Amino acid sequence: MLLLPLLSLSALWGFVLNLTMGDAQSLLRADTLYETLGVTSTDLGVQLQAERVRSAEALTTRELTEDLGAQRARTDSAAADFEEAVTEAGDAIGDDLRIPLEALTSHLDRLSSIRADIDGGLSSRLAGLDAYNQVLDTVFSLYDHLISVSDLSVFQQASSLQAMGGAREYIAREHALIVGALVDRRLTEPERSAFTEYAASRKFLHARGLAGLDVPLRRPYEQAFASQPFLTFASMEARVVKTGTPPADAEAWKSAVDRLTTELDRDSAAAAKALAARTAKGATGTIVKIAVAGGLGLIAVLASIIISVRFGRRLAGELYGLRTAAIELAEVRLPDVVDRLRKGEDVDVRKEARAIRVSGSAEITDVGRAFASVQRTAVTAAVGQAALRRGVGQVFLNLARRKQGLLHRQLGLLDGMQRRTHDPDRLEELFRLDHLTTRMRRHAESLMILSGSAPARAWRRPVPVIDIVRAAVAEVEDYTRVNVEAMPDGAVDGGSAADLTHLVAELVENATIYSPPDTVVQIRGDLVSNGYAIEIEDKGLGLSAVEYAATNKLLAAPPEFDLADSDRLGLFVVARLAERHGVKVQLRRSPYGGTAAIVLVPRSLVTEPAALTAGGGDDRPQELPSRTKKALAVVTSGTHAGLPRRVRQANLAPQLKDEPPEPEPQTERSPDEVRDLFSAFQRGTQRAREEASEEEPMSKGDA
């Protein structure tokens, strides 16, 4: 909470400091550039202007004088000083100055070729002067880029002085052109046009420069423009523009120009020094302001950090206490209450929703009271939900028990009807109705399982796994599509046999429903090190990897049953039964397509095969339906209807048992043989009754 404001304050302070420091650095950089490039480039421009004037005379007379040679030497010296200044400026030269410096250096390198053309008489007067003009244009371009300060007032004054310097250059161009024309007393048409252009540009730049200069810097120029040299120059300039001929009095022209340029150069140098001093003073003042503001800002930032750290530590301690209480509420107290409610225990809302003990500021205590209110509401809601679930479960249980009682009575009636019926077709229909009733009983048991209760069916003795699988198959509608392969001997504890039968029946029914009707569902089993594994494999479309993961998660840790998710009721039943007995159920994709469900019965529920013959008695809670018996009649193996056979006198003491005769080996009859046998027995009984009814009246007559 405190780190973000501190970071923002520090960033803002750094930004302001960097911004002001940038202004100061810009001013200092401008001063450095003026002391190096500005001074030397100004001297270079003056020397180039002087060489241009003397070159104009040489271009007209075609004579090279010692004065021209001396001037060229002075120009070369100024160029060398400029190159040294460039090196001295160093880091002060930014990317904005690279291009104009390179252009100026390139034009200075052309001076030798310009001079060679003049010396060899290969260049005309105007062409030679234009060559010098181009060099001076790059000098003034450099001047423009030297003005790179962030202070707006300084920038405006520097730009105005630059305009005045440009006007001074156009006066020099006019003078160079007139000096050459005074020799032969004429101006060519291109020279007239050039002079007119120079005069117009000079007037424009003078007006622009004066308009931008402030009073202290403008006053010397105003005095110069009101002086006699400027008035004389302006009058001669206007006459040349009007007549197109050089001035008649050459000495008057030269005198006026010399006096004017000397005064303008003096005023320009004074104005430049004044502006430089003003820039340095502004930079110094800015640095002082930066130091004061930056120091005070730094003190404020440090004070804020110290205060925030102390306040943050106290707040962190309070929040830690609140966090600890909230974590205890969320991870210990509320889960414990929910777990107790799930187990059916009674929960005192007032006792469990006790207040959270926190200390600190008013805001922290308010949050603590809010957490206490949330806790009280959550506990109350959990108790209400638990009561609602118990009520719904009780409704399920009552309905299931009533339905189960009715189904038991219906199974009894169906069994009696089957015993009294001799018509094979009607007997087949009764068997089918018996099978549907068995499935209805399984659905009723599903409701009992979801309500948290256990079905009433149980066995006292272990039940063979093969019998459990067969009984589960018998409770499936499409049992004819199920193929039970041979399984190793193994038995399951009788107390869990009914639930395991129900579990397998749900998985088998799911396999038959979600696979094509012309396919076979395979069931195989094996005795493994961790228990007994039963695998149910169908040839349906299967599920996606995400759906397999979600289903296996539900089977591994069944949540509370959601009434809105009743389309997966079978999976919830399987998950509840698996959780009750520690059975592991997992679905995966079959290598042949479809789904393979693996049921792993834990070792604690599996009994060795020898234990099946250790006791006797009828361990069945009720007789299997006739339909189930018939369905299991091709798959029985040493048992009756898939259940253990009763052994006479199995529960008697050894001294009271009779020595039973050795049982004769019996051969298992096929269903067709059993049907023929019972049909023959039925026909014989009926024929005997008919004969008895015919003989009874005859006996009475004889009497």
N, C-alpha and C positions, 0 to 999 in steps of 0.2 A: 504493500500500500504506500509506503514511504519512498521506496526506491525510485518509482516512476517520476514523482514530482521532483526529487533531487536530481535525477538525470536530466529532466527537462530544464530545470533551473541552471544546471551546469552547462548544458548544451546552449541555452539562450545566452548565458554569460560569455561562453566561448565564441558564439557567433557574433555578438556585438563587439567583443574585443577584436576578433579577426577582421570585422568590417572596418572598424576605426583604425586599426593598425594598417589595413590595406590602404586607407586614405593617406595616412602618414607616410607609408612607404612610397606611395605614388608621388607625393610631393617631394620627398627626398630623392626619389629617382629622377624626377624632372629637374631638380636642382643639379644633380650629378651630370645629367645629360647636357644641361646648359653649360656647365663649367668645362666640359670636355668637347663634345660634338658641337654644341652651339657656338662657342667662341671660335673654334678652329674653322668650322664651316663658314662662319660669317667672314672671317679673314680670307678664306679661300674664294668666296664669292666676290669680295672686293678686288682681289688680284685678277680674277678672271675677267671682271668688268674692265679693269685697266688694260689688260692684254687685248681685249676685244677692240678697245678704242684705237690702240696703236696698230693693231692688225688691219683696221679699216683704212688707215692712211697707207699702209703697205700694199693693200689690195688695190688702191687707186693709183699710187705712184709706181708700183712694182719695184720698190726699193726697200731693202732691208737695212734698218738703222741699228746703231748700238743701243739706243733707248729701248727698241723692241726686244733685243736679246736680253737686256737687263731685266725687263719686265717678265719675260718668260722664266728667267731664273727665280724671280720672286714668286711666281705662280707655282713653280715646282717645289719650292721650299714650303709654301703654304699647304700644298698637297701632302708633302711628307709629314708636316705637323698634324694634319688631319688624320692620317693613317695611324700615327702614334696615339692620338686621342681615342680612336676607335679601340685600340688595344687596351688603353687605360680604362675606358668605360666598362669593359668586361661584362659582368652579369647584369649591369643596368640596361644593356641592350636586349630588348625582348624580341619576340617573333615579329611584332608589328614593325620593327625597324630593319629587319633583315632584308626585305625586298628593296626598299629605297636605298639602303647602303650598297647593296650589290649593283643597283642601277647606276648610282653615282660613281662607284669604282670602275664600272665598265666604261662610262663616258670619259672619265679621267684618263683611262688607258688609250682613248682615241685622240688625245691631245697631240700626240706625236704625228699622227697621220693628218690631222687638221693643219698643223703647222707646215708639214711637208707640202701640202697642196697650195698653201699660201706662198711658201718660198719658191715653189716651182711655177707659179703663175697659172695653176690649173683650176683655180676656183674664182668665181666672180665675187664681186663685193657683197652682194646680198646673200649669196650661198655661204660665203665664209662667215659672215655675221650670224647667219642662222645656225651654223654648226656650233658656234660659241653659245648661242641662245639655248640650244638643246642641252648643253652641259650645265648651264645655269638653271635650266628648268628642273633638272634632277637635284640641284642644290636646294632649290625652294621646295621641292617635294619632300626632301628630308626635313626641312623646317616644319612643314605641316605635320609630319609624324612625330616630331619632338614634343608637340603639344598634346600630352596624354595624361593630364592631371584630372582627378575626380572633383576638385573644387570648381564649381561652375563659374564663379566670378573670375578666378585666375584664368580659366580656359577662355572666357570671353575676351579678357584683356590681351592674352597671348595671341588669339586669333586676329584681333584688331591690329596689333603690332605687326603680325605677319602680313596683313593686307597693306599696311604702310610700307613694309619692306618690299612687297611686290610692286607697289607704285614706284618706289625708288629704282627698281630694276628696269621698269619701262622708260623712266627718264634716261637711264644709262643707255638703253637701246636706241632711243631717239638721238642721243648725243653721238653715239658711235656711227650711226647712219649719216648724220649731218656732217661730222668731221670728214668722212670720206667724200661726201658730195661737195664740200667746200674746196676740195683740191681741183676738181674739174668743173665746178660751178654748175652742176646739173643733178637732177634726180630722175632715174628711170621710172617708168610707169609702175612696175612692181614695187620699187622703193617708195613711191608716193603712197601706194596702198598700204604698205607695211607701216610707214610713219603715221598715217591716219589711224591705223589699228592700234599702234602703240599709244598714241595720244588719248584715244577713247578709253583704252584699258586703264591708263594712268588715272584719268579723272574718276572712273568708276571705283578703283581701289582706294583712292584718297577719300572719296565720299563714304565708302563702306568703313574704312578704318576709323575716320573721325566719329562716325555715328556710334561705334562700339566702345571707344575709349572713355574711361571715366575722366572727371575734371582734372585731377593732377597730371595724368598722362596725356590728355588732349591739349592742354594749354600751350606747351612748347610748339606743337605742330601748328596750332592756330596762329601763333606769332610768326612762325616760319612762312606760312601761306600769306600772311599780310605784309611780309617784308618786300623790299625793292627787288632783290634777286629773283624771287618767285614771280612777282608781277611782270618783270622783264622777260623771264623765260616763258610765262604763259602767253604773253603778247606775241613773241616770236613764234611760238609753237602754233598759235592760231593762224598767223600769217603763212607759215609753211603749209599747213593743211589747206588753206584757202587758195594759195597761188601754185602750190606744187613745186616751188623752187627753193633752194637753200637761202638762209638769211643773207642779206647784203653785207652786213657787218659781221665778219667772222669772229673778230676779237670780242665783240659785244656778246655774241652767243656763247663763246667759250668761257668768258668771265662770268656770265650769269649762271651757267650750268655748274661751273666749279664752285662758286659761292653757295649756290642752292644745295648741291649734293653734300658739300662740307657741313652745312648747317643741318641737313636732314640726317646725315650719318651721326652727327653729335647728338641730336635729339633721340635718334633710334637707340644709340648706345646707352644714353641716360635712362630712357624708358625701360630698356631691357634689364639694366642693373636694378632699377627700382622694382620692377616686377619680380626679379629673382629674389631680392631681399624680402619682398612681400611673401613670396612663396616659402622661403626658408622660415620666416617668422610664423607663417601659418602652420608649417610642418612642426615647428617647435611647440607652438601652442597646442596643436592636436596631440602631440606626444605627451605633453603635460596633462592634458585632459584624459588621455588614455590611461596614463599612470594613475591619476586620481580615481577615475571611474573604475578602472580595472582592479586597483587595490581595494577600493571600497566594495566592489562586486565580489572579489575573492573573499574578503572578510565576511560578507553576507552569506556567501555560499558555504564557507567553513562553519559559520555559526549555525546555519540551517542544518548542516550535516550533523554537527554535535547534538543539537537539540533533537533532531529527528532520530538519531541513534538511541539517545536516552529514552525518548518517548516510544520508539519502536521496540526496545527491549521490554519495557513495561507492558506495552500492548501485546507483544509476542508471548510474554508469560501468561497474560490473561487469556489470550486466544489458545494457548497450549492447554490450559486447564479446561476451557470450553471444548476444545477438540477432544481431549481425553474423555470427558463426560459424554460427548456425542458419540464417540467410537464405542464406548462401553454400552451406550444405549442401543446403537445400531447393530453391533456385532455380538453382544453378550446377552443383554437383558431382553430385548425384543425377540431374538431367535429362541431364547430359552422359554419365553412365554408361549411363542407359537408352537414349539416342540411339545411343551406340556399340554397345550390345547389339542394338538394332533393325537397325543396319547390318550385323550379323554379325561384328563385331570381338570379339576375345578380351579379357576384362577380368580383371585380377589383383585378387582380392578384398582381399588383405592390403595392397596398395598403395593401392587406392582408398578403403579404409575406415580411413584413418589417423586418429589421435586429434585431437580438437578442442582447440586451444590456448586456454585461458581461465585467468584468474587472479582471485584474490579470496578471499572467505570459503569456508569448507568447504562450505556449501550450494551455492554457485555452481560450485565444482569438481565436486561430486557431480552436479549437473545436466549439466555438460559431459561427464562420463564416461557419464552416461545417454544423452546425445545421440550420443556415439561408439558406444555399444552399439546404439542404434537404427539408426545409419548402417550399421554392420557387418551387422546383421540385414537391413536393406533391400537393401543391395548383394548379399548372399548370395541373398536371395529373388529379386531381379531377375535375377541370373545363372542361378539355377535355372529361373525362368520362361522366360528366353530359350532355355536349353537344351531345355526342354520344348517350346517353340514350334518350335524348329528340328527337334526330333524329330518332332513332329506334322506339320510342313510337309514333312519328308523322306518321311514315310509317305504323305502326300497325293501328293507328287511321284512316288514309286515306283509307287503304285497307278494314278495318272493315266497315267504312261508305259506301264505294262503294258496298261492298258485301251486307250490310244491305239494301241499296236501291234496289239492284237487287232482294234480297229475298222478300222485300215488294211487288215489282211488280209481282214476281212469285206467291206470296200468293194471290194477287188480281186475277191473271189469273186463278189460281187453283180454287178459289172461284167461278169465273164465269163459269168455265167448270163444276164444281159440280152442279151449278144451272141448267145448260142446259142438263145435262146427266140424262137419265132415266134408263139406264141399271144398275142393282145392282152390277154386277161384275166389270164393268168399274168404277162405283162410288166407289167401295171398293179400287181399285187401285189408284184412285185420292186421296182418303182419306189417303192412305199410303204415297203417294208422298207429300201430305200436311204435314204429320207428320214429314217426313224427312226434309222438308224445315224449319219447326219450330225448329228442332234440329240444323240445319245449322245456323239459326238466333241466337240461343243461343251461338254457337261457335264464331260467329262474335262479339257478345256482350262481350265474354270473352276477345277477342283481345282489345276491347275498354277499358275494365276494367284494363287490364295489362298496357295499355298505359297511365293510369291515368285519363281517361275520364269516364263519366257516360252515360249509355244508355238513349235513348230519351223517352222510355216508362215510364209513371208515371200516378198516379191517384190523383185526388184532394181530394177524400173522403177516409176514412179508408176502408180497404179491410179485410174481414173475413179471419182468419187464415186457416180455412178449404178450402177456395177457393184458397189461395196461395199454399197449399199443393197439391190440385188437379191439379192446373195449372202446378206445378213442375213435378208431376207424368206424366202429358200429354206430357211433353217434353222429356221423357225417352223412349228409343226404346222398352225395355221389360216392358212396363207399365202394361201388364197383370199379371206380377209376383208380383206386388206391392199391398199390402193390407193396406188400410187406415182405421184405427180403429176410433171409435167415439171420437170426441174431444170436450172439453168444449167450450162454446161460447167465442170468443175473436177476436179482429180485430187489424190490424197493420196499422200504418200511411201510407197513399197512396204514399207518396214520396219515401218510402223505400220498397214498396211492390214488385216492379219489381226486385230489387236487392235481396230481401229475396227469391223470387221465384227462381231466378237464383241459389242462394246459395243452397237451398234445392234440386234443380234439379241435381246439380253437385254431391251432396252427395248420392242421390238416384241412379244416374247412376253408381257411383263408387260401390255402394252396389250390384247392379245387375250384373256388370261386374265381380267382384271378389267373386262371390258366385255361386254354382252349378246351372245350368239352371232349375233344377226341384225343386228348393227351392223358398220360398216366402220371400219377404222383407216386414217387418212390420214397419208401421209408426204410432206412437201414440203421443199425445200431452196432455199437462196439463197446467192450469193457476196456476203459483206458485207465491210466495211472491216477487221474484225478476224480474218477467216478465212472459213470456210464453215459456215453454220448449217443444221442438219438438225432439223426439227420433226416429232415423232410425236404424233398427237392421237387419243385414243379418246373414246368416249361412255359411259363408265361412271358410277359414282356419285361419283367423286372423293374427296378427303380433306378433313379440316378444316384450318383455318389453322395450328393447332399441329402437326399431322402433316406438313404441307408444310414448315414451318420445320425440324422435326427431320430430315426426309429430306434436305432441301437441305444442312443442316449436315453430315450424314454424307457426302453426295456431294462436298462441298467439301473436307473434311478427314477422310478415312477413318481410323477408329481401328483398333486391333488386332482381327483377326477373332475374335469370340466364338463358341465352338462351341455355346453354348446358344442362339444367335440364328440358327440355321440356316434359319429360315423366311424370312429376308431375305438369303439367299445371293446372289441375283441383284444386289441393290443393292450389296453389298460388292464383287462382281466388277466392276460398272460403276465404282464409286468407285476401285478399284485401277487399272483400265485408264485412267480419266480422269487420275488422278494421274501415271501413268507417262508419258503423252504430253502433259500440260498441257492436256487437253481439259476444257472447262467444261460440266457437265451440271446442269440446273436443272429442277425440276418446278413447275408452277403450274396453277391451275384454268383449264380451257378456257371461253371465253365461251359455248360450246354445251353445257356440262355435261361432266363427265369431267375428264381430266387431259391436259395438253400437256407433253411432255418435249422440251426444247430442248438440242441438242448443238452446241456451238460448237467447231469444229476450229480451232486457232490458225493464224495466217498462216504460221508457220514450217513447218508440215506440208503446206500447200496449194501445189500446183504449177500453173503456168499451163497451159491446155489444149494449147498448142503443144508442150509438152514430151512429150506422149504419142506423138508421131510422130517424136521425135528419135532413137530407137533401135529396135532390133528384137530378135529372139530370143524364145525361150519363157521368160518370167519366172515361170511358175507353179511352185511347189514340188511340186505334185502335180495330177493331173487331177481336175476336179470330178466328183462322182458323177453318174450318169445321171439320177437323180431331180431333181437340181438343174438339170441341163441342160434337162430337159423343163419344169420349172417356170418357167425363165427364157426359154423359146423365144418369147412374145407381146410381150416387153419388151426384146429385144436391139436395139441400134442401132449398127451398124457394127462390132460385136465378136462374138467367138465365145463363146457361153454366158456372157455377162456379163464376159468377161476380154479383155485386149488380144490382137489377132490376131498371129500370128508373121509376121515380115517376112523373106523369104528374103534371104541374104547381107547382113543388117543389120550383122553384126560383122566383115565383111571390109574390107580396105583398099580405097580407091576404085579403085586400078589393077586389082584382081583381080575386081571386080564385073562381071557380064555385064549388058549393057543389056537389061533385061526389056521384053517387049512391053507395049504399053499394055493394061491389063486392061479386059476388056469390063465394062460396067456390069451388075451383078447385082441382080436384084430379090429381096427377102426373101420366102420362101415362108411361108405360114401353117402352124401345126402340123397342121391337117387335110391340107393338101397334102403335107407331109413324110410324114405317116403313110400316105397313099394311095400315094405314090411308093415308099416302102419295102415296102409290102404288095404292090404290083405287081411290084417287083423280086424279092421273095421268091417270089411265085407263079410268075414266069417261070423262076427258077432251079430250083424244084422240078419244074416241068413238063419242063424240059430233062433233069434227072436221070432222070425216069421214062421219057422217050423213049429215053435212052441205054441204060437197063437193058433195054428191050424189044428194041432192035436188036442187042445184044451176042450173044445165043444164035443169032440168025439168021446172023450173019456167020460164026460158028464152023461151022455146018452147011454153008454154002456152001463153006467151005474144005475 
